[in-house]
Amino acid sequence: MNAIGNKTGNKITLGEEAYNIFKEGILSGEIAKGEIFTQAFLAKKFNVAISPLRVATTKLESEGLIKVMSRSGIQIINTDFELTRNTYQLRVILEREGLRTYIRSVSEQEIDYFRQQHELLKTEIIDSQDRLYAYKTLAKLDSELHTKFVLALDNKIITKSYLANEELIRLTRLDRVDLASQEMMISTVNEHLALIDAIGNRDQKKALATLDKHLETSIKRAMGLWGF
């Protein structure tokens, strides 16, 4: 299959390019969850040929983001309570294991970095009128912090599973505009700061308990049950 250059100068196949475009279309909400589309429609929408699109659909189906339906088309995964619960359960298992290693190996400089970034973001959330920008910044910082726990395990298989799971979580959050409320964002930042303090004190027991509480609250927020 033909290859093209990407921004880093590396070569990627047309199938990989179609995969990246199609996947971002799903995760960004550009194409609706739960809907069924024909290959011809998707090829035209994303300006890719049918052959590379087939390569992309095979990979995306293996990742659980779509379902290829015989004679019907391609269905984008829909999100429900079961999917949300399952993704967060996997997140708890992997992050708890990673945190045990992370707390022993993380540098003081990295701890200070995360503490400073959260304090700055907290001020921005309170002062800013652009809640969507603040939410995107929080989502990026949230992913950076939590992924660090799993990366500490230095296990490529676990990391791959975790990152795929994070994409499913991103999908479940697409239609949850209430997650960008000031109250919810401040709550998340404060939970992170409590976790960062426990990590900074090298208190594994407290760090694990704080992570458990944070993720329990996170799943309630994701399911719309926070505050009940």
N, C-alpha and C positions, 0 to 999 in steps of 0.2 A: 504494500500500500504506500502511496506517495506520502512524503513527509514535508512539513513546513517548519519554519523557524518560529520560536516564541520570543518573548521579551528578553530572556536570558541568553539567547543565541543557541539554545539547545534545539534539537530536532524533535518534533512530535508528529505522530501520524495523523491523518485526517480523521481516523476513528477516535483518537484521543482528543482531538480538537472538538469534535462533535459531542463527545462525552462531557467535556468541560463546559461547553455552552449549554447543553441540555440540562445538566445537573444544576448549574447556577440559575437557570430558568425556573427549575422546580423550587430550589431553596430560597429564592428571592420572591416567590409568589407570582412570578410573571405568568405562569400557567397554573390554573386553578387545581387545588387538591381534590381528589376524588373524581375528576372528570376523565372522560375517555376521548382520545384523539387518534386520528389516523396517522400512519407514517407520512403520507403525502402532506398533511397539514403541518406536522412538526418539521419536516424537511424544509418547507417553504418558510415557516415562521423563523427558524434559526439559520436559514440560508446554508444548509448543508445537503449533500447528496444522500440518496437513500442508502447506499452501501455503507458509508461511515456511520449513518444513523443507526443501522442495524447493529454495528459493533458497539455503539454507545448504549443501546437498549439492553443488550445482553449483559453488559457490566452493571448498569443501573438496576436491572432486575435482580441480579445477584446481591446487590447492596440493600435491596428491599425498598427502593424509592419508587419503583414502578412495577406494574404487572402487565405482561404481554398476554392479551386475550385473543385466542384463536378466532379469526374472522370478525372480530369486533374492533380491535385497535389496541392502543396502549393506555392503560389507566394509571394516572398518578395516584400514589398512595394517599389515602385519607388518614386523618389523625383522630383519635378518640381517647377515652380515659385509659383503655387497656394499653395502647401504645405508649402513652405518656407514663403510666405506671412502670411498664417494662423497661423503658429507656432509663428512667431514674433509678430503678433497682440495680441495673447494670452499672450505672455511674457510681452508686454507693459502694458496690463491691470493689470496683477497680480503684477508686480514689482512696478508700480506706487503706487498702494494701499499699498504694503508692505513697501515701502520707507518712507511713511508718519509716520508709526509706528517706523520703524528702527531708523530714525533720532532723535527720542525722547528718545530712550532707549539704543542706542549703547554707550559703554564705550569709554573713551579717549584711553585706552590701545588697544582696538580693532581697532580703527581708525589709531593709530600709527602703529600697526601691518600691516595693509593693505597698508599704505603709504610706509613703509619700504620695504615690499615685492615687490611692484611695482617699486620702485627706483632700487632695486637690479636686478630685472628682466630686466629693461631698459638697465642697463649696460651690462648685460649678452647678450642681443639681439644684442647690438652694437659690442661687442667684440668676441662673440662666432662664430665659424665656423659651428657649428651643429645647423642649423636652425630648424630641425625637433624636436630636444630636447627642444629648446626654445619655440617652438609653443605648444608642449604638456604641458610645464610648464605654459605657458600663459593660455591655455584652462582650466587647473585645477584651477588656481587662479581666472580666470574669473567666473567659475562656483561657486567657494567658495564665492566670493563677492556677486554676484547677488542672489544666493540662500539665503543668509543672510536676504535680504529684505523680501522675502516671508516667511521665518521661523519666522520673527518677528510678523507675524499675528497670530501665534500659532493656526492654523486651519488645521487639518489633511487632510480634503477633498481638500482644496486649495493646500496644499503642495504636495499631491499625484498627482493632476492634473498638477502642475507645473513641477514636476520631470519627469512625463511621456512625457510632452511636450519637456523638455530638451533632452530627448533621441531621439525624432524625429529631433530636431535641429542638434544633433550630427550626425544623419544619413545624413542629407542634406549636411553636410560639408565633407563627406568622400572623394569625388573626387575633392575637391577644394584645390589643392596643392598650389595655389597662395596665399592662406590665410597665409601661412608660410613665406611670403616675409618680409624682414626687415621693409620696409615702412609700410605695413599693421599692423605688430605687434607693432611698435613704436606708430602708430596712436592710436591703441586700448589702450595701456598703458597710453598715455597722456590723453585720454578721461576719463579713470578710475581715474587718479590722479586729474583731474578737479572735478570729481564727489566726490571723497574722501574729497577734500578741502571744497566743499560746505556742505558736511555732517559734517565735523569737525567744521565748523562755525555755525552749526545748522540753516542753511538758507534753509528752506524747499522749498520756491519758486524757488530759484536758483538750488537747488538739483534736483527738479522735471524737470526743464527746461533742465538741463545738462543731466539727464537721458534720456529725450525725444530725445535730439540731438544725444546722443551716440547710442541709439537703432535704430534711423533712419539711422545713418551711418552704423550700424551693418547689417541691412537688405540689404542695398545697397552692402556691401561687400559680403554678402551671395549670392546675386543674380548676382554678377559680374558686378554691376553698379557703384562701388565706383570709384571716380575720374572723372566721367562724369558730 
